């Protein structure tokens, strides 16, 4: 593995299970959230914890599809794929969402095993940004929504 790719992979790992400099990791934030809490939406919030997790899974899948070479994969902003609104509020649904998030974590780390630093500056096929921007964007996206989950968890 190349040095910069290794650093990005380390960021993904640390964001998931630490240690992080800013506080809790994604895994720590999601720990001990009951399925009832995951689906509770306070009046002054647009989304609940479950919806944030599914949203994170959506954009992790987006990156994974491009890493696999599927440059026709797309997600329409504010679509049902981006922000799920139709779902079953159950423990099974919650556990499945957590499992999906963890699966994408493993898939992302595996995808970076053979990723070259040279590719980081290349433009992602069909996009106006580089792999470097896309991958760092995913890390930032995860941290942002993890913080929103932390607020809802209280």
N, C-alpha and C positions, 0 to 999 in steps of 0.2 A: 504494500500500500504506500502511496505517496504521502509526503508530509502534510500538505494542506488537507487532503482528503481524510487523513487520519485525525486531524484536529476537528474537522466537521463531524466525523463519526463519534469522536469523544464528546462533542457538544450534545449530539443526539442521545448518547448514553447517559450523560450527566443530567440532562433535562428530564430523562425518564426515571433514573434511580440514584442520581446524585454522585457526589455532593454538589449542590448549587450554591452560589454566593448570595443569592437574593432571598432564599427561603426554601419552601417546600418544593419537591419535585412533582411531576405529574402523578407519579405513583403514590406518593405520600398524600397529595391533595385528594386523590380519589379514594384513598383508604377509608374504610369504615363509613362510607355513605350508603345508607339504606336505600332500597329501591323506592320507598315512599318519598324520601327526601330528594332523590334524583328526579322525580317527576313533579315535585312541588314547584309552582311558579308564583313567587310573590307578586303582588299587584303592580309594583313599580319596576318589574323586570320584563324584558321582551322574551327571554328564553329561560328554560330550566337547565339543570345540570345535564340531564340526558341529552337534550338538544345540542348543548355545547360539545359533548363527547362525540355525538354522531357527526357534527360539523367538522370536528378535528379529524375524524376518520375519513370523511369525504375528501379533505384536502391532502391528507397523507396518501390516499389512494390516487389522487390526481398526480402527485409527484411520482409515485411508484409506477403508474402507467407510462409516464414519460421516460422513466429510467429503464423500463422494459422495451422502449422503442415505439410505443403506441402514441404517435404524435397526432392522432385524430381524436384522442380522448378529450372530452370537454365537460365542464360543469357550468351550467348557467347560474350566474350570481342570483341569489335569493330564490332559487328554484327549490322544489321539494328535495332534490338531491343535496343541495347546499345547506338548506335549513329545513330539516324534517318537521312536518306538522301532523302527519297521520301515522299514528303508532299506537300500539297496545301498551298501556301502563301496567306493567307487571314485573315481577322479580326476574322472570325469564328474559324479558326484553332488556332489562338493565344489565344483567350478567352477560348477555350476548354483546351488548354495546361495549362493555369493558373488555371482553375477549377480542372483539374486532380491533379495538385500539391497541391492545397488546400484540396482536398478530401483525398489525402494520408496523409496530416498533421493530419486531424481529425481521420483517421483510425489508425495512429501510436499512437496518444495520447490515443485513446480508447483501443488499444491493450495492453498498459502498465498499464491500470487500474487494471488488475488482474495478472500482471507479478510478480513473486516472486524473491527476492534477491538471493535465493538459486540457481535459474536457471542461474544467470549471469555467474557463473563459469563453467557451463556445456558446453561441446562442442556442437556446432550446428550440428544437424544430417547431416552426410555426408561431414562435413567440417573439417578443421584443426585449427579452432579457436573457441573461446567461444562466448556466447551471448554478453558478456561485450565488447569484441573487435568488434563484428559486429555492435552493436548499436552505440558505440562511433565512429566507422568508418563512419557510416552514417552521424552523426552530423558533423564530420570533412569534409566529402565529400560535404555536403551541403554548408558549409562555404567557402570551396575552390571554388566551382563553382559560388556561389553567388558573390564572389570577381571578378571572371572573367566577370560575367554579369555587374557588376558595372563599370568595365573598358570599356566594349563595349557600355554601356549606355551614356558615356560622349560624 
